[in-house]
Amino acid sequence: MSTATNGSQKDEHFVGIKALQKKGVTYDELMDIYDNCASQEYDQDMKGVGYMAPQFVSEYFDKHARALGIPKDALILDVAAGTGMQASILKEKYGYTRLDATDASQAMLDKARDTGVYRNFYCCRIGGGYKLPMADNTYDSAVMAGGLAEGHIKCDAFLELIRVVKPGGLIVNAMREANIRDVEEYHNLHPSFKKWAEEKKWECIEHVIPPIKHYMDLDGLVHVYRVL
Ligand SMILES: C[S@@+](CC[C@H](N)C(=O)[O-])C[C@H]1O[C@@H](n2cnc3c(N)ncnc32)[C@H](O)[C@@H]1O
């Protein structure tokens, strides 16, 4: 495959992504796709459409981590880690050295293992009442890129991230901005975020639509919160 991606090549890569974002797709259907084909083609498809979420998360995490004095050897949980695109950037470009990965798809995690970046792997579903296997206050921070889409991770998963991240730690998430409106589950995302801030579980540092596109001509949305 050519490294240059023209319009029609982008459309070709977008076919795989559309299967993962199909309206009404169920969690089981998604896992079937991630386990059986997406894990092979994922990186190529995402790079092919100019996917920026892992870069956004890394950039905003680093900006606020430096401001808050969170060190480069902080223990960071990469949630919905997929094939590990996020951690490769966090480590190689920004110098964060201690990363664990969690994802519901073993095939995606197997790819993430090949990056050689992560220390520990946890194959588990989160959200919708499903919990992470880690103890309270295990991590210095948590990041998530692309975990919020149709049929993917439900809003209550953030309560689990708040639970496993130590007070003072960051939670940084990047998603497609339109999913706030297009995915019914996420109509409740910002109201939940606000409620948890009012309950002093966390504080909002920023919500931002990055100046460059999430992929293709679609906006991204980055959430930065600090656990209280
Ligand atoms: C679009 S990929 C993002 C992967 C990676 N963070 C990136 O940016 O390239 C979404 C990932 O979320 C995982 N996932 C979807 N629903 C999940 C759930 N409920 N619990 C845990 N992982 C889930 C999928 O297995 C998949 O690897």
The ligand as a MOL file (V3000), in Angstrom:
LIG
                    3D

  0  0  0     0  0            999 V3000
M  V30 BEGIN CTAB
M  V30 COUNTS 27 29 0 0 0
M  V30 BEGIN ATOM
M  V30 1 C -11.5130 2.7870 18.0420 0
M  V30 2 S -10.6360 1.6300 19.0250 0 CHG=1
M  V30 3 C -9.4630 2.7130 19.8640 0
M  V30 4 C -8.1480 2.0380 20.1170 0
M  V30 5 C -6.9860 2.9640 20.5010 0
M  V30 6 N -7.2310 3.6430 21.7480 0
M  V30 7 C -6.7150 3.9600 19.4110 0
M  V30 8 O -6.9930 5.1590 19.5860 0
M  V30 9 O -6.2280 3.5370 18.3570 0 CHG=-1
M  V30 10 C -11.7790 1.2420 20.3170 0
M  V30 11 C -11.3220 0.1420 21.2430 0
M  V30 12 O -12.2850 0.0800 22.3060 0
M  V30 13 C -12.4330 -1.2740 22.6890 0
M  V30 14 N -13.7390 -1.3730 23.3570 0
M  V30 15 C -14.9540 -1.1420 22.8220 0
M  V30 16 N -15.9170 -1.2810 23.7510 0
M  V30 17 C -15.2830 -1.6130 24.9110 0
M  V30 18 C -15.7290 -1.8590 26.2370 0
M  V30 19 N -17.0300 -1.7710 26.5800 0
M  V30 20 N -14.8120 -2.1380 27.1740 0
M  V30 21 C -13.4790 -2.1840 26.8620 0
M  V30 22 N -12.9960 -1.9580 25.6240 0
M  V30 23 C -13.8930 -1.6650 24.6530 0
M  V30 24 C -12.3160 -2.0470 21.3870 0
M  V30 25 O -11.9730 -3.4070 21.6080 0
M  V30 26 C -11.2550 -1.2490 20.6330 0
M  V30 27 O -9.9730 -1.7830 20.7970 0
M  V30 END ATOM
M  V30 BEGIN BOND
M  V30 1 1 1 2
M  V30 2 1 2 3
M  V30 3 1 2 10
M  V30 4 1 3 4
M  V30 5 1 4 5
M  V30 6 1 5 6
M  V30 7 1 5 7
M  V30 8 2 7 8
M  V30 9 1 7 9
M  V30 10 1 10 11
M  V30 11 1 11 12
M  V30 12 1 11 26
M  V30 13 1 12 13
M  V30 14 1 13 14
M  V30 15 1 13 24
M  V30 16 1 14 15
M  V30 17 1 14 23
M  V30 18 2 15 16
M  V30 19 1 16 17
M  V30 20 1 17 18
M  V30 21 2 17 23
M  V30 22 1 18 19
M  V30 23 2 18 20
M  V30 24 1 20 21
M  V30 25 2 21 22
M  V30 26 1 22 23
M  V30 27 1 24 25
M  V30 28 1 24 26
M  V30 29 1 26 27
M  V30 END BOND
M  V30 END CTAB
M  END
